[in-house]
């Protein structure tokens, strides 16, 4: 899959995209990331990319011309791939949206900065708008990295375990069970004995129940939409049935 990222700060992407799973995905060819500095398409001597808002008020607005020139020179006119604007006004990003994007061969990400971007970019160039949550960042760069990361780990041949994305928190609609590794006792704190039992049926059941308990405690809103088996429902009913009694704690 190919990402074209349009930004005023291409250098902030490198420390992250050069390492770990994303770095390896780029080396293997599973992922291409092309960074484009919007300022390279500014035409005046000061290479201006922003200007004062019509109507007055504070702050600066990103100009339309360099953004159209950048995106159209890389992707064609009209652009031959979706052009996604990262903005707190976009549709909420989620694992489902990540899965949608991972099906595409190519996506352009446009990072807004300053107080905003000329509305004609949104109206006539952008095809989709994504927000990564209800808070305000100083620019779309971190959001673009979040989207790039979440999508990349879903691409074929990127993760060592091809089933890993199916087990993640949110993939199943539930939060993941706790994990432990050696040593079996650390500062007197023991690993749950079931994990050392070698009984894989019992381990799978324990993990599923921990997932359900954790989701019930932390994100009860997710349970309503999760895919639950009859056994899951029976376990949850048992937890909730002793009315008046507190839920068992997670630990
Ligand atoms: Cl995509 N951009 C900015 N600037 N702030 C955000 C965001 C995006 N998503 C949440 N907050």
py3Dmol code that shows the C-alpha trace and the ligand (Angstrom):
import py3Dmol

protein = """\
ATOM      1  CA  UNK A   1       0.000   0.000   0.000  1.00  0.00           C
ATOM      2  CA  UNK A   2       1.168   3.515  -0.787  1.00  0.00           C
ATOM      3  CA  UNK A   3       0.658   6.583   1.430  1.00  0.00           C
ATOM      4  CA  UNK A   4       1.317  10.096   0.130  1.00  0.00           C
ATOM      5  CA  UNK A   5       1.537  12.485   3.058  1.00  0.00           C
ATOM      6  CA  UNK A   6       1.220  16.230   2.451  1.00  0.00           C
ATOM      7  CA  UNK A   7       2.543  18.342   5.313  1.00  0.00           C
ATOM      8  CA  UNK A   8       4.551  21.449   6.208  1.00  0.00           C
ATOM      9  CA  UNK A   9       6.716  19.298   8.513  1.00  0.00           C
ATOM     10  CA  UNK A  10       7.800  16.147   6.655  1.00  0.00           C
ATOM     11  CA  UNK A  11      10.808  15.743   8.967  1.00  0.00           C
ATOM     12  CA  UNK A  12       8.646  14.837  11.976  1.00  0.00           C
ATOM     13  CA  UNK A  13       7.576  11.577  10.309  1.00  0.00           C
ATOM     14  CA  UNK A  14      11.030  10.021   9.926  1.00  0.00           C
ATOM     15  CA  UNK A  15      11.912   9.092  13.478  1.00  0.00           C
ATOM     16  CA  UNK A  16       8.742   7.018  13.645  1.00  0.00           C
ATOM     17  CA  UNK A  17       8.408   5.538  10.156  1.00  0.00           C
ATOM     18  CA  UNK A  18      12.066   4.440  10.030  1.00  0.00           C
ATOM     19  CA  UNK A  19      11.848   1.988  12.926  1.00  0.00           C
ATOM     20  CA  UNK A  20      10.127  -1.154  14.183  1.00  0.00           C
ATOM     21  CA  UNK A  21       7.194  -2.659  12.291  1.00  0.00           C
ATOM     22  CA  UNK A  22       6.601   0.335  10.004  1.00  0.00           C
ATOM     23  CA  UNK A  23      10.312   0.579   9.165  1.00  0.00           C
ATOM     24  CA  UNK A  24      10.350  -3.142   8.318  1.00  0.00           C
ATOM     25  CA  UNK A  25       7.140  -2.895   6.262  1.00  0.00           C
ATOM     26  CA  UNK A  26       8.755  -0.134   4.180  1.00  0.00           C
ATOM     27  CA  UNK A  27      11.940  -2.162   3.693  1.00  0.00           C
ATOM     28  CA  UNK A  28       9.969  -5.240   2.627  1.00  0.00           C
ATOM     29  CA  UNK A  29       7.893  -3.250   0.119  1.00  0.00           C
ATOM     30  CA  UNK A  30       4.556  -3.966   1.846  1.00  0.00           C
ATOM     31  CA  UNK A  31       4.331  -0.211   2.576  1.00  0.00           C
ATOM     32  CA  UNK A  32       5.472   2.894   0.695  1.00  0.00           C
ATOM     33  CA  UNK A  33       5.432   6.286   2.428  1.00  0.00           C
ATOM     34  CA  UNK A  34       6.022   9.336   0.232  1.00  0.00           C
ATOM     35  CA  UNK A  35       6.396  12.622   2.122  1.00  0.00           C
ATOM     36  CA  UNK A  36       5.623  15.889   0.348  1.00  0.00           C
ATOM     37  CA  UNK A  37       6.385  19.339   1.741  1.00  0.00           C
ATOM     38  CA  UNK A  38       3.489  21.600   0.734  1.00  0.00           C
ATOM     39  CA  UNK A  39       5.888  24.555   0.875  1.00  0.00           C
ATOM     40  CA  UNK A  40       7.704  23.146  -2.187  1.00  0.00           C
ATOM     41  CA  UNK A  41       4.627  24.147  -4.232  1.00  0.00           C
ATOM     42  CA  UNK A  42       4.464  27.742  -2.982  1.00  0.00           C
ATOM     43  CA  UNK A  43       5.279  30.054  -5.897  1.00  0.00           C
ATOM     44  CA  UNK A  44       6.179  33.430  -4.365  1.00  0.00           C
ATOM     45  CA  UNK A  45       9.646  34.429  -3.245  1.00  0.00           C
ATOM     46  CA  UNK A  46       8.839  33.910   0.460  1.00  0.00           C
ATOM     47  CA  UNK A  47       7.261  30.507  -0.283  1.00  0.00           C
ATOM     48  CA  UNK A  48       4.085  31.565   1.547  1.00  0.00           C
ATOM     49  CA  UNK A  49       1.717  28.792   2.581  1.00  0.00           C
ATOM     50  CA  UNK A  50      -0.613  30.702   4.916  1.00  0.00           C
ATOM     51  CA  UNK A  51      -2.423  34.028   5.036  1.00  0.00           C
ATOM     52  CA  UNK A  52      -4.812  36.073   7.180  1.00  0.00           C
ATOM     53  CA  UNK A  53      -8.439  34.981   7.349  1.00  0.00           C
ATOM     54  CA  UNK A  54     -11.009  36.887   5.263  1.00  0.00           C
ATOM     55  CA  UNK A  55     -13.381  38.547   7.701  1.00  0.00           C
ATOM     56  CA  UNK A  56     -10.617  39.169  10.199  1.00  0.00           C
ATOM     57  CA  UNK A  57      -9.948  37.574  13.550  1.00  0.00           C
ATOM     58  CA  UNK A  58      -6.817  35.945  14.835  1.00  0.00           C
ATOM     59  CA  UNK A  59      -4.647  33.195  13.459  1.00  0.00           C
ATOM     60  CA  UNK A  60      -3.588  32.180   9.967  1.00  0.00           C
ATOM     61  CA  UNK A  61      -5.254  30.003   7.342  1.00  0.00           C
ATOM     62  CA  UNK A  62      -3.478  27.564   5.024  1.00  0.00           C
ATOM     63  CA  UNK A  63      -3.747  28.788   1.424  1.00  0.00           C
ATOM     64  CA  UNK A  64      -5.553  26.711  -1.192  1.00  0.00           C
ATOM     65  CA  UNK A  65      -3.136  27.109  -4.143  1.00  0.00           C
ATOM     66  CA  UNK A  66      -0.036  25.315  -2.805  1.00  0.00           C
ATOM     67  CA  UNK A  67      -2.177  22.462  -1.457  1.00  0.00           C
ATOM     68  CA  UNK A  68      -4.024  21.926  -4.765  1.00  0.00           C
ATOM     69  CA  UNK A  69      -0.715  22.184  -6.671  1.00  0.00           C
ATOM     70  CA  UNK A  70       0.999  19.657  -4.378  1.00  0.00           C
ATOM     71  CA  UNK A  71      -1.776  17.067  -4.364  1.00  0.00           C
ATOM     72  CA  UNK A  72      -2.553  17.366  -8.099  1.00  0.00           C
ATOM     73  CA  UNK A  73       1.086  17.189  -9.166  1.00  0.00           C
ATOM     74  CA  UNK A  74       1.563  13.946  -7.203  1.00  0.00           C
ATOM     75  CA  UNK A  75      -1.848  12.299  -7.681  1.00  0.00           C
ATOM     76  CA  UNK A  76      -3.135  13.829 -10.908  1.00  0.00           C
ATOM     77  CA  UNK A  77      -6.033  16.153 -11.664  1.00  0.00           C
ATOM     78  CA  UNK A  78      -8.410  14.928 -10.466  1.00  0.00           C
ATOM     79  CA  UNK A  79      -6.447  12.951  -7.831  1.00  0.00           C
ATOM     80  CA  UNK A  80      -6.335   9.197  -8.558  1.00  0.00           C
ATOM     81  CA  UNK A  81      -6.690   8.151  -4.885  1.00  0.00           C
ATOM     82  CA  UNK A  82      -8.764   9.202  -1.860  1.00  0.00           C
ATOM     83  CA  UNK A  83      -7.522  12.469  -0.294  1.00  0.00           C
ATOM     84  CA  UNK A  84      -8.066  12.354   3.458  1.00  0.00           C
ATOM     85  CA  UNK A  85      -7.870  15.533   5.519  1.00  0.00           C
ATOM     86  CA  UNK A  86      -6.801  15.038   9.155  1.00  0.00           C
ATOM     87  CA  UNK A  87      -8.974  17.390  11.184  1.00  0.00           C
ATOM     88  CA  UNK A  88     -10.730  17.360  14.571  1.00  0.00           C
ATOM     89  CA  UNK A  89     -13.944  17.921  12.534  1.00  0.00           C
ATOM     90  CA  UNK A  90     -13.553  14.586  10.664  1.00  0.00           C
ATOM     91  CA  UNK A  91     -15.324  11.277  11.162  1.00  0.00           C
ATOM     92  CA  UNK A  92     -14.012   9.414  14.205  1.00  0.00           C
ATOM     93  CA  UNK A  93     -11.117   7.045  13.465  1.00  0.00           C
ATOM     94  CA  UNK A  94     -11.565   3.460  14.670  1.00  0.00           C
ATOM     95  CA  UNK A  95     -10.337  -0.070  14.015  1.00  0.00           C
ATOM     96  CA  UNK A  96     -13.180  -0.392  11.492  1.00  0.00           C
ATOM     97  CA  UNK A  97     -11.974   2.667   9.541  1.00  0.00           C
ATOM     98  CA  UNK A  98      -8.407   1.293   9.685  1.00  0.00           C
ATOM     99  CA  UNK A  99      -9.646  -1.969   8.136  1.00  0.00           C
ATOM    100  CA  UNK A 100     -11.459  -0.027   5.364  1.00  0.00           C
ATOM    101  CA  UNK A 101      -8.310   1.935   4.486  1.00  0.00           C
ATOM    102  CA  UNK A 102      -6.104  -1.188   4.557  1.00  0.00           C
ATOM    103  CA  UNK A 103      -8.118  -2.524   1.576  1.00  0.00           C
ATOM    104  CA  UNK A 104      -7.050   0.419  -0.621  1.00  0.00           C
ATOM    105  CA  UNK A 105      -3.924   0.409  -2.817  1.00  0.00           C
ATOM    106  CA  UNK A 106      -3.197   4.100  -2.245  1.00  0.00           C
ATOM    107  CA  UNK A 107      -4.282   6.911   0.087  1.00  0.00           C
ATOM    108  CA  UNK A 108      -3.235  10.570   0.393  1.00  0.00           C
ATOM    109  CA  UNK A 109      -3.167  12.155   3.853  1.00  0.00           C
ATOM    110  CA  UNK A 110      -3.348  15.928   4.127  1.00  0.00           C
ATOM    111  CA  UNK A 111      -2.146  17.425   7.404  1.00  0.00           C
ATOM    112  CA  UNK A 112      -3.712  20.727   8.411  1.00  0.00           C
ATOM    113  CA  UNK A 113      -1.799  23.260  10.523  1.00  0.00           C
ATOM    114  CA  UNK A 114      -2.379  26.733  11.899  1.00  0.00           C
ATOM    115  CA  UNK A 115      -5.944  27.669  12.726  1.00  0.00           C
ATOM    116  CA  UNK A 116      -7.361  26.049   9.646  1.00  0.00           C
ATOM    117  CA  UNK A 117      -7.295  25.395   5.971  1.00  0.00           C
ATOM    118  CA  UNK A 118      -9.063  27.294   3.178  1.00  0.00           C
ATOM    119  CA  UNK A 119     -12.547  25.776   2.969  1.00  0.00           C
ATOM    120  CA  UNK A 120     -12.244  25.276  -0.826  1.00  0.00           C
ATOM    121  CA  UNK A 121      -9.627  22.570  -0.170  1.00  0.00           C
ATOM    122  CA  UNK A 122     -12.165  20.653   1.880  1.00  0.00           C
ATOM    123  CA  UNK A 123     -14.952  21.240  -0.656  1.00  0.00           C
ATOM    124  CA  UNK A 124     -13.132  20.508  -3.915  1.00  0.00           C
ATOM    125  CA  UNK A 125     -10.024  18.402  -3.219  1.00  0.00           C
ATOM    126  CA  UNK A 126     -10.609  16.378  -0.077  1.00  0.00           C
ATOM    127  CA  UNK A 127     -12.703  13.194  -0.341  1.00  0.00           C
ATOM    128  CA  UNK A 128     -12.804  12.182   3.339  1.00  0.00           C
ATOM    129  CA  UNK A 129     -12.034  13.744   6.725  1.00  0.00           C
ATOM    130  CA  UNK A 130     -10.787  11.850   9.784  1.00  0.00           C
ATOM    131  CA  UNK A 131     -10.347  12.853  13.444  1.00  0.00           C
ATOM    132  CA  UNK A 132      -8.458  10.682  15.934  1.00  0.00           C
ATOM    133  CA  UNK A 133     -10.412  11.850  18.987  1.00  0.00           C
ATOM    134  CA  UNK A 134     -12.164  14.653  20.782  1.00  0.00           C
ATOM    135  CA  UNK A 135      -9.201  16.866  21.629  1.00  0.00           C
ATOM    136  CA  UNK A 136      -7.293  19.433  19.617  1.00  0.00           C
ATOM    137  CA  UNK A 137      -3.758  18.899  18.311  1.00  0.00           C
ATOM    138  CA  UNK A 138      -1.584  21.662  16.867  1.00  0.00           C
ATOM    139  CA  UNK A 139      -1.564  19.888  13.514  1.00  0.00           C
ATOM    140  CA  UNK A 140      -2.620  16.785  11.627  1.00  0.00           C
ATOM    141  CA  UNK A 141       0.859  15.171  11.633  1.00  0.00           C
ATOM    142  CA  UNK A 142       0.404  13.054  14.758  1.00  0.00           C
ATOM    143  CA  UNK A 143      -3.037  12.008  13.533  1.00  0.00           C
ATOM    144  CA  UNK A 144      -1.547  10.993  10.162  1.00  0.00           C
ATOM    145  CA  UNK A 145       1.019   8.848  12.006  1.00  0.00           C
ATOM    146  CA  UNK A 146      -1.751   7.245  14.050  1.00  0.00           C
ATOM    147  CA  UNK A 147      -3.708   6.377  10.903  1.00  0.00           C
ATOM    148  CA  UNK A 148      -0.576   5.151   9.091  1.00  0.00           C
ATOM    149  CA  UNK A 149       0.392   2.933  12.043  1.00  0.00           C
ATOM    150  CA  UNK A 150      -3.043   1.406  12.597  1.00  0.00           C
ATOM    151  CA  UNK A 151      -3.454   0.661   8.869  1.00  0.00           C
ATOM    152  CA  UNK A 152       0.076  -0.669   8.283  1.00  0.00           C
ATOM    153  CA  UNK A 153      -0.174  -3.404  10.899  1.00  0.00           C
ATOM    154  CA  UNK A 154      -3.271  -4.726   9.068  1.00  0.00           C
ATOM    155  CA  UNK A 155      -1.488  -5.078   5.705  1.00  0.00           C
ATOM    156  CA  UNK A 156      -0.578  -8.581   4.491  1.00  0.00           C
ATOM    157  CA  UNK A 157       2.871  -9.870   5.565  1.00  0.00           C
ATOM    158  CA  UNK A 158       3.545  -7.014   8.011  1.00  0.00           C
ATOM    159  CA  UNK A 159       3.023  -8.726  11.389  1.00  0.00           C
ATOM    160  CA  UNK A 160       4.833 -11.946  12.275  1.00  0.00           C
ATOM    161  CA  UNK A 161       1.590 -13.627  13.362  1.00  0.00           C
ATOM    162  CA  UNK A 162      -0.955 -13.145  10.558  1.00  0.00           C
ATOM    163  CA  UNK A 163      -3.816 -13.727  13.036  1.00  0.00           C
ATOM    164  CA  UNK A 164      -2.543 -11.089  15.485  1.00  0.00           C
ATOM    165  CA  UNK A 165      -4.825  -8.268  14.249  1.00  0.00           C
ATOM    166  CA  UNK A 166      -7.876 -10.485  14.861  1.00  0.00           C
ATOM    167  CA  UNK A 167      -6.982 -10.872  18.548  1.00  0.00           C
ATOM    168  CA  UNK A 168      -6.252  -7.224  19.336  1.00  0.00           C
ATOM    169  CA  UNK A 169      -8.207  -5.086  21.706  1.00  0.00           C
ATOM    170  CA  UNK A 170     -11.104  -3.653  19.654  1.00  0.00           C
ATOM    171  CA  UNK A 171     -10.714  -6.141  16.789  1.00  0.00           C
ATOM    172  CA  UNK A 172     -13.124  -8.537  18.496  1.00  0.00           C
ATOM    173  CA  UNK A 173     -15.102  -5.723  20.096  1.00  0.00           C
ATOM    174  CA  UNK A 174     -13.579  -6.689  23.477  1.00  0.00           C
ATOM    175  CA  UNK A 175     -10.467  -5.541  25.319  1.00  0.00           C
ATOM    176  CA  UNK A 176      -7.585  -8.003  25.356  1.00  0.00           C
ATOM    177  CA  UNK A 177      -6.797 -10.328  28.270  1.00  0.00           C
ATOM    178  CA  UNK A 178      -3.699  -9.610  30.432  1.00  0.00           C
ATOM    179  CA  UNK A 179      -0.278 -10.899  29.318  1.00  0.00           C
ATOM    180  CA  UNK A 180       2.617 -12.319  31.363  1.00  0.00           C
ATOM    181  CA  UNK A 181       6.145 -13.463  30.557  1.00  0.00           C
ATOM    182  CA  UNK A 182       9.082 -14.835  32.604  1.00  0.00           C
ATOM    183  CA  UNK A 183       9.848 -14.850  35.480  1.00  0.00           C
ATOM    184  CA  UNK A 184       6.923 -16.797  36.992  1.00  0.00           C
ATOM    185  CA  UNK A 185       7.407 -14.888  40.259  1.00  0.00           C
ATOM    186  CA  UNK A 186       8.577 -11.246  40.259  1.00  0.00           C
ATOM    187  CA  UNK A 187       8.944  -9.477  43.639  1.00  0.00           C
ATOM    188  CA  UNK A 188       6.619 -12.097  45.049  1.00  0.00           C
ATOM    189  CA  UNK A 189       3.909 -11.408  42.408  1.00  0.00           C
ATOM    190  CA  UNK A 190       2.897 -14.659  40.741  1.00  0.00           C
ATOM    191  CA  UNK A 191       1.705 -15.360  37.217  1.00  0.00           C
ATOM    192  CA  UNK A 192      -1.854 -16.808  37.319  1.00  0.00           C
ATOM    193  CA  UNK A 193      -1.265 -20.586  37.731  1.00  0.00           C
ATOM    194  CA  UNK A 194      -3.659 -21.485  34.885  1.00  0.00           C
ATOM    195  CA  UNK A 195      -1.148 -19.970  32.397  1.00  0.00           C
ATOM    196  CA  UNK A 196       1.509 -22.451  33.606  1.00  0.00           C
ATOM    197  CA  UNK A 197      -0.867 -25.428  33.553  1.00  0.00           C
ATOM    198  CA  UNK A 198      -0.286 -26.453  29.927  1.00  0.00           C
ATOM    199  CA  UNK A 199      -4.069 -26.988  29.586  1.00  0.00           C
ATOM    200  CA  UNK A 200      -4.792 -24.991  26.431  1.00  0.00           C
ATOM    201  CA  UNK A 201      -8.562 -25.316  26.694  1.00  0.00           C
ATOM    202  CA  UNK A 202      -8.498 -23.930  30.218  1.00  0.00           C
ATOM    203  CA  UNK A 203      -6.091 -21.150  29.204  1.00  0.00           C
ATOM    204  CA  UNK A 204      -8.319 -20.072  26.288  1.00  0.00           C
ATOM    205  CA  UNK A 205     -11.375 -20.008  28.586  1.00  0.00           C
ATOM    206  CA  UNK A 206      -9.502 -17.987  31.262  1.00  0.00           C
ATOM    207  CA  UNK A 207      -8.339 -15.463  28.670  1.00  0.00           C
ATOM    208  CA  UNK A 208     -11.830 -15.068  27.253  1.00  0.00           C
ATOM    209  CA  UNK A 209     -13.247 -14.513  30.746  1.00  0.00           C
ATOM    210  CA  UNK A 210     -10.532 -11.961  31.552  1.00  0.00           C
ATOM    211  CA  UNK A 211     -11.400 -10.155  28.309  1.00  0.00           C
ATOM    212  CA  UNK A 212     -15.059 -10.059  29.261  1.00  0.00           C
ATOM    213  CA  UNK A 213     -14.361  -8.958  32.856  1.00  0.00           C
ATOM    214  CA  UNK A 214     -11.948  -6.258  31.699  1.00  0.00           C
ATOM    215  CA  UNK A 215     -14.367  -4.935  29.088  1.00  0.00           C
ATOM    216  CA  UNK A 216     -17.221  -4.949  31.601  1.00  0.00           C
ATOM    217  CA  UNK A 217     -15.112  -2.941  34.073  1.00  0.00           C
ATOM    218  CA  UNK A 218     -13.453  -0.493  31.722  1.00  0.00           C
ATOM    219  CA  UNK A 219     -15.589  -0.214  28.594  1.00  0.00           C
ATOM    220  CA  UNK A 220     -19.106  -1.512  29.253  1.00  0.00           C
ATOM    221  CA  UNK A 221     -20.181   0.486  26.166  1.00  0.00           C
ATOM    222  CA  UNK A 222     -18.234  -2.000  23.997  1.00  0.00           C
ATOM    223  CA  UNK A 223     -20.080  -5.047  25.344  1.00  0.00           C
ATOM    224  CA  UNK A 224     -23.343  -3.971  23.720  1.00  0.00           C
ATOM    225  CA  UNK A 225     -21.754  -4.225  20.236  1.00  0.00           C
ATOM    226  CA  UNK A 226     -19.361  -7.165  20.825  1.00  0.00           C
ATOM    227  CA  UNK A 227     -19.826 -10.566  19.202  1.00  0.00           C
ATOM    228  CA  UNK A 228     -20.623 -12.764  22.210  1.00  0.00           C
ATOM    229  CA  UNK A 229     -21.162 -16.524  22.373  1.00  0.00           C
ATOM    230  CA  UNK A 230     -23.830 -18.125  24.578  1.00  0.00           C
ATOM    231  CA  UNK A 231     -20.972 -19.147  26.926  1.00  0.00           C
ATOM    232  CA  UNK A 232     -19.815 -15.494  27.103  1.00  0.00           C
ATOM    233  CA  UNK A 233     -23.346 -14.364  27.956  1.00  0.00           C
ATOM    234  CA  UNK A 234     -23.671 -17.034  30.645  1.00  0.00           C
ATOM    235  CA  UNK A 235     -20.379 -15.857  32.200  1.00  0.00           C
ATOM    236  CA  UNK A 236     -21.508 -12.207  32.166  1.00  0.00           C
ATOM    237  CA  UNK A 237     -24.917 -13.142  33.637  1.00  0.00           C
ATOM    238  CA  UNK A 238     -23.127 -14.981  36.447  1.00  0.00           C
ATOM    239  CA  UNK A 239     -20.953 -11.916  37.159  1.00  0.00           C
ATOM    240  CA  UNK A 240     -23.942  -9.596  37.197  1.00  0.00           C
ATOM    241  CA  UNK A 241     -26.567 -11.886  38.763  1.00  0.00           C
ATOM    242  CA  UNK A 242     -25.577 -11.775  42.429  1.00  0.00           C
ATOM    243  CA  UNK A 243     -27.452  -8.486  42.678  1.00  0.00           C
ATOM    244  CA  UNK A 244     -26.317  -6.095  45.326  1.00  0.00           C
ATOM    245  CA  UNK A 245     -22.930  -7.814  45.265  1.00  0.00           C
ATOM    246  CA  UNK A 246     -19.967  -5.938  43.785  1.00  0.00           C
ATOM    247  CA  UNK A 247     -18.392  -7.200  40.550  1.00  0.00           C
ATOM    248  CA  UNK A 248     -15.256  -9.258  41.064  1.00  0.00           C
ATOM    249  CA  UNK A 249     -12.229  -6.977  40.662  1.00  0.00           C
ATOM    250  CA  UNK A 250      -9.868  -7.382  37.708  1.00  0.00           C
ATOM    251  CA  UNK A 251      -6.921  -8.499  39.868  1.00  0.00           C
TER     252      UNK A 251
END
"""
ligand_1 = """\
11
LIG
Cl -6.906 14.736 12.742
N -6.056 17.039 13.736
C -5.929 17.926 14.729
N -5.283 19.072 14.499
N -6.407 17.728 15.939
C -7.034 16.570 16.147
C -7.205 15.597 15.172
C -6.695 15.859 13.948
N -7.882 14.561 15.687
C -8.118 14.901 16.946
N -7.626 16.107 17.231
"""
view = py3Dmol.view(width=600, height=400)
view.addModel(protein, "pdb")
view.setStyle({"model": 0}, {"cartoon": {"style": "trace"}})
view.addModel(ligand_1, "xyz")
view.setStyle({"model": 1}, {"stick": {}})
view.zoomTo()
view.show()
